[in-house]
């Protein structure tokens, strides 16, 4: 950033630098990955898909998921574990980019 004047503490923004462009590219990759991930999650059994969507995309906590799905804490935990294992296998079988290239 560049100072606007000697006695002022006002700063003028400079054009986007490499870090800002990279951040924009990272955001685009994340958005593409989220869309692909949502599609893959949609192929899971109904309860597993619903739970992962609520938890990861709608940012519900597990208590809220229990309430919405009308299931016990232990059952929610089981469904989540099974869903994550199944999702991991599906991701191994596709070329899912995590943006670390």
N, C-alpha and C positions, 0 to 999 in steps of 0.2 A: 504494500500500500504506500501511497505517496501523501505527504503532508500538504494540505491546501495552502497553508500560510505559516510564517515563522512563529507567530505568537499564538496561533489557534491550535487546538487539539482536534481539529476536524480532519478526517481522512477521506480521500477519494478512491473509490475502488478501481483497480486496474483490470484489464481484459482477463478473460478466463485463462488460467495457466494450465499446465499439463495435469496437475493434481485435480483441478475442477473438472476437466474433461474426463479424467479417469473415473471420478466419482459418478458422473453422468452415465458413462459406459457401464460401470458396476451396477447402477440402479436399473438400467435396461436389461442387463443379464439376469439380475435378481427377479425382475418382473416376468421375463420369459421363463425362467426356472419355476417360478411360482405357478404360472399357467400350466406348464408341463406337469408339475407335481400334483396340482389339483386334478388334472386329467387322469393321472395314474392312481391317485387316491380314489377317484370315482369308480375304478374297476374293482375295488375291494368289496367284500360283503357289506351290506347296508349299515349295520351297526358300527363296523370298523371305520367305514368311510365317514359316517356322520360324526363319530367321536373325533377323528383326526381333523376334520374340517372345523368343528367347534373349537377344539383346543388350539390348533396351530394357526388357523386363518382368521377366526373370530375372536381369538384370544380369551376364550372362556377358561376359568380355572376348573379343576376337576370337580369341585363341589357343584359348580354351575352345570357342568356336563351331567352329573348325577341327577340333578333336578330335572333338566330338560329331557333326559332319556329315561327318567323314572327307573333308575337302576341303583344298586348298592355301590358303595365305594369299592368293595373288593371286585365286583363284577366289572366296573369301569376300568379298574387297574388291569384285569385279565384281558379285556377287549383291547385296551391300549397296547399291552405287551404283544399280543398276537398280531395286531395291526402293524406295529412297527417291524416285527420280524418279517411279515409278509411283504410289507413295503420295501424293506431292505433287499429282499430277494428280487422283487420286480425291478428295483433300481440297478441291481447288478446286471440284469439282463438287457438293459437299455443303455444308451450312451448319454447319461444325464450329466450335463456340465454344471459344475459348482462355481464357475467363474474364476477359477484359480489358474487358468492357462496363461 
